[in-house]
Structure formats: C-alpha cells, structure tokens
C-alpha cells in the first residue's frame, strides 16, 4: 500500500480510501489482539518502520481520558505518528475495536491534512 496507495473510492482489504486517507477497523477478542492485527497489517503493507506502542497497554496511554464528545470531535483519540493513526472508537460499547487510518504521504498538503490543521482553523472561526 505504501508504494501504491488506493485511489479515491477504492475498497482495499476491508477498508476504504479517499485517495489521501485509507481507513479500516480491527476488532479482535480483546484490545491486544486488535492491536496485533494492526501491527501485522502495517508490516505487510510496508509501514514496518513506523514506531508503534509496545502493546495494547501502552496504546491505552494515548487514549484521551474524557467523555466530552466535543473534545473527541476535534482531537484524534489514540496514537498518531505520521503517516498512521490508531484511534479508539467514539462508542464506549466497542471496547476491543480500533480504527486504523493510513495517510498517503505523497498527496498534496499531506501534513496539513494529517494534522487536521484546516479543520481546527475552521472551527475557531
């Protein structure tokens, strides 16, 4: 995937791409299993050089400790390291599910999009 990013509207391995961001979800029997599935997926897709938390317990340290939905609308709730995001679901019912976003490093304005800069500016206006 890293060398041949999915086109806009293309489904790939159970996820969907808009051309600059690919998103899919993993839900194992527990959070550790879901995280291991993400680690395997990233390694197979050419992202094995991206630093990741050591395990699900370390991943939990990146979870925003709030139930305030307004904060969760504007902040990435999870681990973020360009070009990937491993996010916790908005619903507390999905305790073992993780969402993986992989961003196309070669798209125009990649860093601005990855860090949600325009969304933050628009919400302040």
C-alpha positions in Angstrom: 0.0 0.0 0.0 2.8 2.4 0.8 4.1 2.3 -2.7 0.7 2.0 -4.4 -1.8 3.9 -2.3 -5.5 3.0 -3.1 -7.4 5.5 -5.3 -10.4 7.5 -4.1 -13.4 5.3 -3.6 -11.3 2.1 -3.8 -12.0 -0.6 -1.3 -8.9 -2.4 -0.1 -8.6 -5.2 2.4 -11.9 -4.4 4.1 -11.2 -0.6 4.3 -12.0 2.4 2.1 -9.7 5.1 0.6 -10.5 8.6 -0.4 -7.2 8.9 -2.2 -5.3 10.6 0.7 -6.6 8.6 3.7 -7.3 4.9 4.0 -9.4 3.7 6.9 -10.4 0.4 8.3 -11.3 -1.2 11.6 -9.9 -4.2 13.5 -11.9 -5.9 16.2 -10.3 -8.9 17.9 -11.4 -10.9 21.0 -9.5 -8.3 23.2 -7.7 -5.0 22.6 -4.3 -6.7 22.4 -5.5 -9.0 19.7 -6.9 -6.0 17.7 -3.6 -4.1 18.1 -1.6 -7.2 16.9 -3.8 -7.4 13.8 -2.9 -3.7 13.1 0.8 -4.4 13.6 0.7 -7.3 11.2 -1.3 -5.3 8.6 1.2 -2.3 8.8 4.2 -4.6 8.4 2.7 -6.4 5.4 1.8 -3.0 3.7 5.3 -1.5 4.0 4.9 0.5 7.2 7.1 -1.6 9.4 9.5 1.3 10.1 6.8 3.4 11.9 7.3 3.4 15.6 4.3 1.9 17.5 3.4 1.4 21.1 4.9 -1.8 22.5 1.5 -3.3 23.3 -2.2 -2.5 23.9 -1.4 -1.3 27.5 1.0 1.3 26.1 -1.5 2.2 23.4 -4.1 2.9 26.1 -1.8 5.7 27.4 -2.7 7.6 24.2 -6.4 7.4 24.8 -8.0 10.8 25.8 -9.4 10.4 29.3 -12.7 12.2 28.7 -16.3 11.5 27.8 -16.8 15.0 26.5 -17.9 14.4 22.9 -17.0 18.0 21.8 -13.3 17.4 22.6 -13.4 14.0 20.8 -14.8 15.7 17.7 -11.7 17.8 17.2 -8.9 15.6 18.7 -7.5 12.3 17.5 -8.3 9.9 20.3 -5.4 7.5 20.0 -1.9 7.0 18.8 -0.7 9.4 16.0 2.6 9.1 14.2 2.8 10.3 10.6 1.5 8.7 8.4 -0.7 6.5 10.6 -3.3 6.9 13.3 -4.6 4.2 15.6 -7.8 5.5 17.1 -10.2 4.4 19.7 -13.9 4.2 18.8 -16.2 7.0 19.8 -18.6 4.5 21.3 -17.7 3.0 24.6 -19.5 -0.2 23.7 -16.8 -1.1 21.2 -14.1 -1.9 23.8 -11.9 -4.2 21.5 -12.2 -2.2 18.3 -9.5 0.0 16.9 -9.7 2.2 13.8 -6.6 2.4 11.6 -6.1 5.4 9.3 -3.2 5.4 6.9 -2.4 8.7 5.2 -0.9 9.0 1.7 2.5 10.5 2.3 2.7 11.6 -1.3 -0.6 13.5 -1.5 -0.6 17.3 -1.8 -0.7 19.1 1.6 -0.2 15.8 3.3 0.9 17.2 6.7 -1.8 19.8 6.8 -4.4 17.2 6.2 -2.8 14.6 8.6 -2.7 17.0 11.5 -6.3 18.4 10.8 -4.9 21.9 10.6 -7.7 23.2 8.3 -10.5 21.7 10.5 -9.1 23.3 13.6 -8.8 26.7 11.8 -12.4 26.5 10.5 -13.7 25.6 14.0 -12.1 28.6 15.6 -13.8 31.0 13.1 
